[in-house]
Amino acid sequence: LLVAVALVGLEGAILTAVALFFSTVASPFLAALFTFLVYVAGHLSSDLQMLAKQSASPGLALVTRLFSVALPALHTFHVRDNVLAGVPIPMDRILWCVLTTIFYTGAALIAASLVFARRDFE
């Protein structure tokens, strides 16, 4: 149960970093909207991968594949079924979630700091 709570916290860290990035480049409303869209798309990234495999159009397959790679795979953070069934959460999944959090949080915070450093407040 504690691992599941920790994974929810890691997902929250990613979304907080993404929200911080969007707040440096957009209005508060758009930052909230973009963050919500990243949340939704992150939970649908496995569906995007499946759509890329089944698509007859090479252009659509390329675009969906790019989105599924660029967006964080937030569906891997949800382990409700494992917790409810009493199945232990595999250590490789926990490690993958930690590495994903480090990568996306770091990238979003670095991008936010670079954008913020270029802003002119005069």
Residue pairs with C-beta under 8 A, 6 or more apart in sequence:
1 83
3 79
3 89
3 94
4 79
4 80
4 82
4 83
4 89
7 77
7 78
7 79
7 89
7 94
7 97
8 77
10 77
10 97
10 98
10 100
10 101
11 74
11 77
11 101
13 101
13 105
14 42
14 72
14 74
14 100
14 101
14 104
14 105
14 108
15 35
15 38
15 39
17 104
17 105
17 108
17 109
17 112
18 34
18 35
18 38
18 104
18 108
19 31
19 32
19 35
20 108
20 109
20 112
21 108
21 109
21 111
21 112
21 115
22 30
22 31
22 34
22 35
23 31
23 112
24 112
24 115
24 116
24 119
25 31
25 115
26 34
38 71
38 72
39 74
41 48
41 67
41 71
42 71
42 72
42 73
42 74
42 75
43 74
43 75
43 78
44 75
45 67
45 68
45 71
45 72
45 73
45 74
45 75
46 68
46 73
46 75
48 64
48 65
48 67
48 68
48 71
49 64
49 65
49 68
51 60
51 61
51 64
52 60
52 61
52 62
52 64
52 65
52 68
53 61
55 61
55 64
72 100
72 104
73 100
76 93
76 96
76 97
76 100
77 97
79 89
79 93
81 87
82 88
82 89
83 89
